[in-house]
Amino acid sequence: MFTQYINSFWQAILSFFSPEKLILWWGKLITIVIILVVAKIVLSIINKIIEKSLTPLKKSKNYQKKISRAKTLIPLLQSVSRYVVYFIAIVMILKELGVDTTAVIASAGVVGLAIGFGAQSLVKDIISGAFLLFEGAISVGDSITVGEHSGAVEAVNLRNIHLRKFSGELRVIPNGDVGSFGNFNRGYMRAVVEVGVAYEQDAERGMKTLEEIANKWAEENKEIVLEPPVVQGILSLGSSEVTLRVAVKVKPMTHWGAERELRRRIKETFDQEGIEIPFPRQVVYLRKEGEGK
């Protein structure tokens, strides 16, 4: 009995490695290699077409906005193309190996439907990501605030956003959680600086000095200033200071540097002009015992 099994096994091996079988398997192997090479070439062509069609000309209108959108869409479309091309290649390889691809595709559809019902948060992230990309609300390179996190957008995917914080920390935020956000790269920003002066100081003099400082800075930085500076007057009356405010409309992503430079110049000029920037203080009245009765 054992000898019969050994003979059957040996006959199967000889049949598998027969010249006819070897020629058949070599043909299948060559076909599989050709499929993979063609898939690689097709993917390379598609990637170049995507990059060429989405990359704007340097002299085109709104170049910065277009290049930011291109940096967002190109990696995403190339990734989708890679999945599609390799999926088709795998189906062709399975068909070459004699696997019923119709059943495989049908099974994939059923599995995908089951995953869709079981992973509603995933579907929510993908739908939200599609709307973000379609509307162009967020692009790679934008500086945004989502909840308590602020930073530069490094990638916008269908499922999540990669946000690089100033500390270097990379936050991966699901698109479904991006219900409300702030974008510092849209249209313009305002550099807003508030400064307090002592009650003993002349508020009008303080506002005039602020205006001179802001106008001089704006004259030196015409390339980022969109509108002349505005001293908005007395903002509030605090416990120990009168708060003044100056605002300048500037290009996106330049307001932080503008605010820092304006504060430096205000401190330097106020010191030179003798305009006091007060610190919190209290006035204490001393009364002798029995006084005021």
Secondary structure, 3 states (H helix, E strand, C coil): CHHHHHHHHHHHHHHHCCHHHHHHHHHHHHHHHHHHHHHHHHHHHHHHHHHHHHCCCCCCCCHHHHHHHHHHHHHHHHHHHHHHHHHHHHHHHHHHCCCCHHHHHHHHHHHHHHHHHHCHHHHHHHHHHHHHHHHCCCCCCCEEEECCEEEEEEEECCCEEEEEECCCCEEEEEHHHCCCEEECCCCCEEEEEEEEECCCCCHHHHHHHHHHHHHHHHHHCCCCECCCCEEEEEEEECCCCEEEEEEEEECCCCHHHHHHHHHHHHHHHHHHHCCCCCCCCCCCCCCCCCCCC
